[in-house]
Amino acid sequence: MFFEFYGPLRAQSGLKSYSVEVKEEVSLLDALRLLPDRVRELVLDEEGKIRPGILILVNDV
């Protein structure tokens, strides 16, 4: 699975992209939980929900 980061998320995380191998299909939230801590904390709130203002595109759409 390949993630690309843009705008403030890229600047705040210090990452342009991140790649992780998954063996099976996962939900969007499960995929986001695979992100490194510093990125995950920017994307997900304390309850594990996507933070307001975060735009997520799946398969370049």
C-alpha positions in Angstrom: 0.0 0.0 0.0 1.4 3.4 -1.0 0.5 6.7 0.7 1.4 10.2 -0.7 1.3 13.3 1.5 0.6 16.9 0.3 0.4 20.4 1.7 0.5 20.9 5.5 0.5 17.1 6.2 3.7 16.7 4.2 5.3 19.7 5.9 4.3 18.7 9.4 5.2 15.0 9.0 8.4 15.5 7.1 7.4 12.7 4.7 6.5 12.9 1.0 5.3 9.3 0.9 5.1 6.0 2.8 4.8 2.4 1.7 3.7 -0.6 3.7 3.1 -4.2 2.6 -0.3 -5.6 3.4 -1.2 -9.3 2.8 -5.0 -8.8 2.5 -7.6 -6.2 1.8 -8.0 -3.7 4.6 -10.5 -0.9 5.4 -9.5 2.8 5.0 -9.3 3.3 8.8 -7.2 0.1 9.2 -4.8 1.4 6.4 -4.5 4.7 8.2 -3.6 3.0 11.4 -0.6 1.5 9.6 0.9 5.0 9.2 3.9 6.0 11.3 3.0 7.5 14.6 3.9 11.1 13.6 1.6 10.9 10.6 -1.2 8.9 12.2 -1.5 11.5 14.9 -2.0 14.2 12.3 -4.6 12.2 10.4 -6.6 10.5 13.2 -8.0 12.1 16.3 -7.9 10.6 19.8 -11.0 8.4 19.0 -9.4 7.0 15.9 -11.6 9.1 13.5 -10.3 11.0 10.6 -9.7 14.6 11.6 -11.7 17.4 10.0 -9.9 19.0 7.1 -8.0 15.8 6.0 -8.6 15.0 2.4 -8.1 11.4 1.4 -8.0 10.1 -2.2 -8.2 6.4 -2.9 -6.7 5.1 -6.1 -5.8 8.6 -7.3 -9.5 9.6 -7.2 
